[in-house]
């Protein structure tokens, strides 16, 4: 799973993981074993912290995991929210934590958010 997530890169860094995991959930339907493998990969990456139980923008309760870094160029906090019973990704959020650079927004500012409502396999 780690090698697949890092496809095209030399290694899977925590920042890269928080970029590719939401992308993969946009174009793949994961089996339970694959979701478990993905969560094990995230567990073993440095800097990722458990952020507690949260509600996503669809009102669903999930387990949040965050990474605070400057991956992407600006100081940010990225959060992945997973369904505790299935391991499915419920939501992803990126928030600028300080210096917004040329974005001209007051920080903290959410600059990206994805909500994952359903997945379906196409035959």
C-alpha positions as CSV (number, residue, x, y, z in Angstrom):
1,X,0.0,0.0,0.0
2,X,2.8,2.4,0.9
3,X,4.5,1.8,-2.5
4,X,1.3,2.3,-4.4
5,X,0.5,5.6,-2.5
6,X,4.0,6.8,-3.4
7,X,3.7,6.0,-7.1
8,X,5.9,8.3,-9.1
9,X,7.8,9.6,-6.0
10,X,11.0,8.3,-4.3
11,X,9.2,7.8,-0.9
12,X,5.9,8.4,0.9
13,X,6.4,11.4,3.2
14,X,3.7,12.4,5.6
15,X,2.9,15.5,3.5
16,X,2.6,13.5,0.3
17,X,0.4,11.0,2.1
18,X,-2.1,13.7,3.1
19,X,-2.1,14.8,-0.6
20,X,-2.5,11.4,-2.2
21,X,-4.9,9.7,0.2
22,X,-7.9,12.0,-0.6
23,X,-7.0,11.7,-4.3
24,X,-7.0,7.9,-4.2
25,X,-10.4,7.9,-2.4
26,X,-11.7,10.0,-5.3
27,X,-11.0,7.4,-7.9
28,X,-10.9,4.1,-6.1
29,X,-13.2,2.0,-4.0
30,X,-11.1,0.3,-1.3
31,X,-11.8,-3.2,0.1
32,X,-11.8,-3.5,3.9
33,X,-8.3,-5.0,3.8
34,X,-7.1,-2.1,1.6
35,X,-8.6,0.5,4.0
36,X,-6.9,-1.3,6.9
37,X,-3.6,-1.3,5.0
38,X,-3.9,2.4,4.3
39,X,-4.5,3.2,7.9
40,X,-1.5,1.1,9.0
41,X,0.7,3.1,6.5
42,X,-0.6,6.4,8.0
43,X,0.0,5.1,11.6
44,X,3.7,4.6,10.8
45,X,4.4,8.0,9.3
46,X,6.1,10.6,11.5
47,X,4.2,13.7,12.4
48,X,0.7,12.4,12.0
49,X,-1.3,12.9,15.2
50,X,-4.7,11.7,16.4
51,X,-6.9,14.8,16.6
52,X,-9.9,13.1,18.3
53,X,-13.5,12.6,17.4
54,X,-15.0,15.2,15.1
55,X,-18.1,15.8,12.9
56,X,-17.5,16.4,9.3
57,X,-19.5,18.9,7.2
58,X,-22.1,16.2,6.5
59,X,-22.7,15.8,10.2
60,X,-21.0,12.3,10.5
61,X,-18.8,11.5,13.4
62,X,-15.3,10.3,12.6
63,X,-11.8,9.8,13.9
64,X,-9.5,12.7,12.8
65,X,-5.8,12.5,12.1
66,X,-3.8,15.7,11.4
67,X,-0.5,16.8,10.1
68,X,0.9,20.3,10.7
69,X,3.7,21.2,8.2
70,X,4.7,23.5,5.4
71,X,4.2,20.8,2.7
72,X,3.0,22.6,-0.3
73,X,4.9,25.8,0.6
74,X,2.8,27.5,3.2
75,X,2.3,26.6,6.9
76,X,-0.8,24.4,7.0
77,X,-2.7,21.8,9.0
78,X,-4.2,18.9,7.0
79,X,-6.8,16.6,8.5
80,X,-8.2,13.3,7.4
81,X,-11.5,12.1,9.0
82,X,-12.2,8.3,8.9
83,X,-15.3,6.3,9.7
84,X,-14.3,4.4,12.8
85,X,-16.3,1.3,11.9
86,X,-15.3,0.9,8.2
87,X,-12.1,2.8,7.8
88,X,-13.6,4.8,4.9
89,X,-12.4,8.3,4.4
90,X,-15.2,10.7,5.3
91,X,-13.5,14.1,4.8
92,X,-10.3,16.0,4.1
93,X,-9.5,19.5,5.1
94,X,-6.6,21.8,4.5
95,X,-6.2,24.9,6.7
96,X,-3.6,27.7,6.5
97,X,-2.3,28.2,10.0
98,X,-0.2,31.4,9.6
99,X,1.5,33.3,6.8
100,X,-1.0,33.1,3.9
101,X,1.6,34.2,1.3
102,X,-0.1,35.7,-1.8
103,X,-3.5,34.2,-0.9
104,X,-4.6,37.4,0.9
105,X,-6.7,35.6,3.5
106,X,-6.9,36.0,7.2
107,X,-5.5,32.9,9.0
108,X,-6.5,30.5,10.2
109,X,-8.3,29.8,6.9
110,X,-9.7,26.6,5.4
111,X,-8.5,26.6,1.8
112,X,-9.6,23.1,0.8
113,X,-12.2,20.7,1.8
114,X,-13.5,17.4,0.4
115,X,-16.5,15.4,1.7
116,X,-16.8,11.8,0.6
117,X,-20.4,10.7,0.7
118,X,-20.6,7.6,-1.4
119,X,-18.6,5.2,-3.4
120,X,-19.7,2.8,-6.1
121,X,-17.9,0.2,-8.3
122,X,-18.6,0.5,-12.0
123,X,-18.9,-2.9,-13.5
